[in-house]
Amino acid sequence: MRELLKRFLKDPQFENHILFLKSIPLFQDLNEKELGRLFQCLYARVYEQEETLFSEGDAGRALFIVESGRIELFKKDSQEPRQKLTILKSGDFFGEMAILEELPRSASAMALEQSRIYLLYKNKLDSLLVDSPRIGVAILTRMSQLLSSRLRTTSEKLMHHARNTAA
């Protein structure tokens, strides 16, 4: 009975946000209460079609999480105006290197359509590490695992490309 009353009184919109966060690999080790605490640290923003989220070389201070829409990551090149790296959609995240180290962005990001994005600023993650260390450590642990996996994949692609080029 108590559980039924608790579910009835919960905000359905808040529950949808928690379910969304739970679906993101970066936050898979967090429980519902921790996801609620994390959600309080996120800043939601809507970007319009062709709006720039950030440009290559900008100071990086936040991790971006795509709730809806599509975001293109690209590099500017002297020979080509835009070299597409990838297109991100709902549930994808990017900018994780900026949250680890405040170095200039290595690429640019632009909304291909109206997109709702959550931002986790580095100072908010730093606050989580102090106020809720389990949440901060869980996020950083998953982030390092995901970055390691991406680096391994990139290394394999480079080795494959080098073998094909040498042949």
BELRA-V857936 format. One line per field, one symbol per residue. ss: DSSP state (H for helix, E for strand, L for the rest). burial: # if it has 24 or more other C-alpha atoms within 12 Angstrom, else .. A space follows every 50 residues. Layout:
ss: ???
burial: ???
This chain:
ss: LHHHHHHHHLLHHHHHHHHHHHLLHHHLLLLHHHHHHHHHHLEEEEELLL LEEELLLLELLEEEEEEELLEEEEELLLLLLLEEEEEELLLLEELHHHHH LLLELLLEEEELLLEEEEEEEHHHHHHHHHHLHHHHHHHHHHHHHHHHHH HHHHHHHHHHHHHHHHL
burial: ................##.###########...######.##...##... .###.#...################............##.########## ....########..########.###.#.....#######..#....... .................
